[in-house]
Amino acid sequence: MNHWNNRTALIAILVAFTSGLLGSLSLRSTEGDTTATVTTTARSVIKWRTPVAFGTNLPALGDNILQISERLRIATAGRIQLEIYEPGTLVPAFSITESVKDGKLEAGYTWLGYDQGRIPATPLIAAVPFGMEPWEYTAWYYEAGGQQLAENLYRAHNIHPILCGIIGPETAGWFRFPITDLNQFDGLKIRFAGLGGRVLQQLGASVTLIPSGEIFQALEKGAIDATEFSLPNVDQLLGFDKVAKYNYFPGWHQTFTASHFVVNLDRWNALPASDQTLLEMACTSGVIRNLARGESLQGRVITGFADKGVTPIKFDLELLKELQTISTAVLQEEAEKDADFAEIWASQKAFMADYRNWKELAYLPRDFE
C-alpha cells in the first residue's frame, strides 16, 4: 500500500468534510436574509462635482459643506465623495441650480433665494423678512410640511433639494452713516438679497445683487453706498468694517439663512434608498453643526467692534414696525402672483401662529437681563 496515496486520500476527505460543514453554516446564517450575500464592493461609488455659492474660507456660511463631505467620506470608507468647487470655478455662484437641473452637474450647495427670478417662491425656503428663527424654521421644515413643499417646488425643475445647513440672522447692513429714518433709503445704492431687497426697493433704494467676492470693491469704490451679506464674522472677513462703520441690527430681512444640497433629480432617483438616507443623514447633521458654529462665533466679533471703530446699532421699534408693514405687503403681492408662493407662505404663517403659543410662554424675554 502506498503511504502517500493514503495520506492524500485522507486530506481530500477532510477538505470535503470541512467545505460541506462551512457551506451548511453559511446557508443557515443567510436563511431569510436576502441581503447577506451583497458585499460592499458591489455598491456604486458616488463621486459628484459639487460647486458652492459661498467660499469655504468663510466660517459658518461657507465651510459647512467641507465638514459634510468629510463625514460622508469617512463614514463610507471613501465610497461617497463630494468634490467641492469654490464659487465661480465650475459655474457662476448664482447658476448652480440651473447647471444641476440640466444635468451638467450632479449636485451643488447653495442658497436657494438666488433662484427668485425664475422660481418666485424660493426665498420662502431660504430667508424671509420678519420670518422664523432658525430652530423654528427647522421645526416647520422637518415636522410641519416644509420639506415636502420644498421638494414639490423643485421637482418641476428636475432638482431634489435637501436642507443641509442653517445659520442665524444676518446683520441688517453696513452703512457709511447712521440710519434714523426710512426716507434715507430713497436713492441709496445698496447690495441686498432676497425679498428684503424688494422691501428696500419699495422705499426707493437702488438694489443690486452681486457675489460676495465683489462686494468690498464695490463698497470701497462707491459703486454702492451700503451692503448686507451675512453674519458679523463673515462680513468682517470680507472687510466691510474697513469702509462702512455703522453696522445695523437686527437682521429683519433674513431671520434665518438656510442652505440646501441640491441633487439632479434623475441622479437622486437612481440612488438606492440606503445612499439617499446617508446623504440625508449627513445633511441633517450639517444643519445642527452649522447652526452651532455660527452662533459660537459672533459674540467675540462684536466685542472687537470698538477697536475697529465700528458702531453696532439696533433699529428702533417704530422703524422696524414700518419695515414689517412694507414686508407684509410685498409678501402678499408675491402670493397673489404665484400659487406656489401662496401655498408655502400660508403654511409658514399657520405654523408661526401655532408656534407662538409655545414661544411666548416658554422662553425668557430677550430683554430679561
Buried (B, 14 or more C-beta within 10 A) or exposed (E): EEEEEEEEEEEEEEEEEEEEEEEEEEEEEEEEEEEEEEEEEEBEEBEBBBBBBBBBEBBBBBBBBBBBBEBBBEBBEEBBBBEBBBBBEBBBBBBBBBBBBEEEBBBBBBBBBBBBEEBBBBBBBBBBBBBBBBEBBBBBBEEBBBBEBBBEBBEEBBBBBBBBBBBBBBBBBBBEEEBEEBEBBEEBBBBBBBBBBBBBBBBEBBBBBBBBBEBBEBBBEEBBBBBBBBBBBBBBBBBBBBBBBBBBBBBBBBBBBBBBBBBBBEBBEEBEEEBBEBBBEBBBBBBEBBBEBBBEBBEEBBEEBEEEEBEEBEBEEEBBEBBBEBBEEBBEEBBEEBEBBBBBBEBBEEBBEEBEEEEEEEEEEEEEE
